[in-house]
Amino acid sequence: MASTLPQHVTPRVWLALGTVYVVWGSTYLAIAVTVETIPPLLSSGARFLLAGALLYPLARLRSASGPTAVHWRSALIVGGLLVGANGILSVGEQTVPSGMASLLIATVPFWMVLITSVFFGQRAGVGEWMGIAVGFAGVALLGGRPGDDAGLIEVLVVLVAAIAWAAGSVLSPRLPFPSSTLLAVSMQMLVGGALMLASAVVFGELGSVDPDGFSNESILAFLYLVVVSSMIVFPAYIWVLGAAPTSLVSTYAYVNPVIAVILGTVLRDEPLDAGIVLGGMLIVAAVFIIVTASTRGTRPAGWRLRRSPP
């Protein structure tokens, strides 16, 4: 029987993309479990510093030339924003349910369109502005829910993480980096992780940390984030970017939050009411509209959804 898969989309691509769907969708749950007993900035900084330290030597062996001082400066900017966004997200997930956090982070494409339109003069099309409007309606539903532990301030914290993520994603293709993507990413992890650890010191996390208080569940979730999410699945994501159409790869942006909401509801008994369902559906629909509009339009590829794993 002839294959029904689209041209250039092999079973190996579907396997890699499916892994990205599930693992990155589960990352929000793993962060929530980690920060139950491990401070958020400390765990985020240690996670990326460790992953970067393990990936950097491998990337250097596979790279023909080493990074320059200019490359490290770019890593400081982009890594600070992307890993910093993860640290802020970890802070937010102390009160915001993991499923809701994933839906708020799904607004990254909205902020990317706004940033490129305002600061880089790349005019958004009608479809993209329509997606932004629909998405913000969904955010308003999630942020206007009285009686939740996650109030408006907590929701805004996670939205700040989304904006930082978007800014780092927009700047990444515009700054000089080594030709090796794995080397560039490992540099961002190293620098961003170091910045998060410094932030943990500034905000007093290291002074009050008690390793004996770390639960086994938090430690296992932390290791899952380091090894599976950062070191295994991210290279798979980099590979699938070059092996499948951008429009197909971009679908992870609206599949991940669905996976996260399901896992949070089933495994952590997180609330799932009509407001969350409707707000989430609006955000996922908005991401679909924006991704579809940008893929069909003429916007340069550099703006499209690029990020390190959450």
SVG drawing of the C-alpha trace seen along z (x, -y; Angstrom):
<svg xmlns="http://www.w3.org/2000/svg" viewBox="-18 -50 56 52">
<polyline fill="none" stroke="black" stroke-width="0.4" points="0.0,0.0 1.3,-3.5 2.2,-5.7 -0.3,-8.3 2.3,-10.5 3.0,-13.9 6.1,-14.2 9.4,-14.3 7.5,-13.4 8.7,-9.9 7.7,-7.7 11.0,-8.8 9.8,-12.4 6.5,-11.5 8.3,-9.6 10.6,-12.6 7.7,-15.1 5.5,-12.9 8.3,-12.7 8.5,-16.5 4.7,-16.7 4.7,-14.4 7.9,-15.3 7.7,-19.1 4.0,-18.9 5.0,-17.1 7.8,-19.6 5.3,-21.9 4.2,-19.1 7.8,-18.3 8.6,-21.9 5.6,-22.0 6.8,-18.9 10.4,-20.2 9.5,-23.5 7.5,-21.8 10.6,-21.3 13.5,-22.8 13.6,-26.6 12.6,-27.8 15.6,-29.9 18.0,-27.4 16.4,-24.5 16.1,-26.3 19.7,-27.6 21.1,-24.2 19.1,-22.4 20.4,-24.5 23.9,-24.9 24.2,-21.1 22.7,-20.4 24.9,-23.0 28.0,-21.6 27.2,-18.2 26.3,-19.3 29.0,-21.9 32.0,-19.4 30.0,-17.2 29.1,-20.3 32.7,-21.4 33.9,-18.0 31.4,-18.2 32.2,-21.9 35.0,-22.9 35.6,-26.2 35.1,-27.5 33.0,-30.4 34.3,-33.9 33.8,-36.7 31.0,-38.1 29.3,-34.7 29.5,-34.6 27.9,-38.1 25.0,-36.8 24.7,-33.8 24.5,-36.1 21.6,-38.1 19.6,-35.2 20.4,-32.7 19.6,-35.3 16.2,-35.8 15.3,-32.2 16.7,-30.6 15.5,-33.6 12.0,-33.0 12.2,-29.4 13.3,-30.7 10.3,-33.1 8.0,-30.3 9.3,-28.2 8.5,-31.0 5.0,-31.3 4.4,-27.6 4.6,-27.7 1.0,-28.9 -0.2,-28.7 -1.3,-25.1 1.0,-23.5 -1.8,-23.2 -2.8,-26.9 0.9,-27.9 1.3,-26.0 -1.6,-27.8 -0.2,-31.2 3.2,-30.3 1.4,-29.3 1.0,-33.0 4.7,-33.3 3.7,-33.6 1.5,-36.6 4.4,-38.4 6.8,-37.5 4.5,-39.1 4.1,-42.2 7.9,-42.5 8.8,-42.1 6.1,-44.5 7.0,-47.2 10.8,-47.0 11.8,-45.5 9.2,-47.0 7.8,-43.6 4.1,-44.4 1.8,-41.7 -1.0,-40.5 -4.7,-40.5 -4.6,-36.8 -1.9,-37.4 -3.7,-40.3 -6.9,-38.3 -5.0,-35.5 -3.6,-38.0 -7.0,-39.3 -8.5,-35.8 -5.5,-34.8 -5.8,-37.8 -9.4,-37.0 -8.3,-33.6 -5.7,-35.1 -8.4,-37.4 -10.5,-34.4 -7.6,-32.7 -6.6,-35.8 -10.0,-36.9 -10.9,-33.9 -11.8,-34.9 -11.1,-32.5 -8.1,-30.7 -4.7,-30.6 -3.4,-31.8 -4.7,-35.4 -4.0,-38.2 -0.4,-38.9 0.6,-35.2 -0.8,-35.1 1.1,-38.2 4.3,-36.6 3.9,-33.7 3.1,-36.2 6.4,-38.0 8.1,-34.6 6.3,-34.3 7.4,-37.8 11.0,-37.1 10.8,-33.8 9.4,-35.7 12.1,-38.3 14.9,-35.7 13.4,-33.8 13.1,-37.0 16.7,-38.1 18.3,-34.6 18.4,-34.6 19.4,-38.2 22.6,-37.9 25.9,-36.2 26.2,-32.6 28.4,-29.7 27.2,-27.8 26.6,-24.7 23.1,-25.0 23.9,-22.5 27.0,-24.6 25.0,-27.8 22.3,-26.3 24.7,-24.8 26.4,-28.2 23.0,-29.7 22.3,-27.1 25.6,-27.6 25.4,-31.4 21.7,-31.5 22.1,-28.8 24.9,-30.8 22.7,-33.9 19.8,-32.0 22.1,-30.7 23.3,-34.3 19.7,-35.3 19.1,-32.6 21.9,-34.1 20.5,-37.6 17.0,-36.6 18.3,-34.5 17.4,-31.0 20.9,-29.6 21.0,-31.0 17.8,-29.2 18.1,-26.0 17.9,-22.7 19.0,-19.7 17.6,-17.3 14.2,-18.8 14.2,-17.9 11.7,-15.2 12.4,-12.2 9.7,-13.3 11.3,-16.7 14.7,-15.3 13.4,-12.8 11.4,-15.5 14.6,-17.7 16.6,-14.9 13.9,-14.3 14.1,-18.0 17.9,-17.9 18.3,-14.6 15.1,-13.9 13.7,-17.4 16.9,-19.3 19.5,-16.8 17.5,-14.2 14.4,-15.8 15.9,-19.2 18.4,-17.6 15.5,-15.7 13.6,-19.0 16.7,-20.5 16.8,-17.4 13.1,-17.5 13.4,-21.3 15.6,-20.3 13.7,-17.1 10.1,-18.3 8.1,-21.4 8.1,-24.3 4.3,-24.3 4.3,-20.8 7.0,-21.3 5.2,-24.4 2.2,-22.3 4.0,-21.5 3.2,-25.0 -0.5,-24.1 -0.2,-20.4 2.1,-20.9 -0.5,-22.9 -3.2,-20.3 -0.8,-17.5 0.1,-19.7 -3.5,-20.3 -4.4,-16.6 -1.4,-15.6 -2.0,-18.2 -5.7,-17.3 -5.1,-13.5 -1.9,-13.3 -2.1,-16.3 -5.9,-16.9 -5.5,-20.4 -8.8,-22.3 -10.4,-22.1 -13.5,-24.1 -15.4,-25.8 -13.3,-29.0 -10.0,-27.1 -11.4,-25.0 -12.7,-28.0 -9.7,-30.2 -7.4,-27.3 -9.4,-26.6 -9.1,-30.3 -5.4,-30.4 -4.7,-27.2 -7.0,-28.4 -5.1,-31.7 -1.7,-30.0 -3.1,-27.9 -4.3,-31.1 -0.9,-32.9 1.2,-29.9 -0.9,-29.3 -1.0,-33.0 2.8,-33.4 3.5,-30.2 1.4,-31.3 2.7,-34.9 6.0,-36.5 7.3,-37.1 11.0,-36.2 11.6,-32.7 13.7,-34.2 10.6,-35.4 8.9,-32.0 8.5,-30.1 12.0,-29.1 12.8,-28.5 14.6,-26.3 12.6,-23.7 10.4,-25.0"/>
</svg>
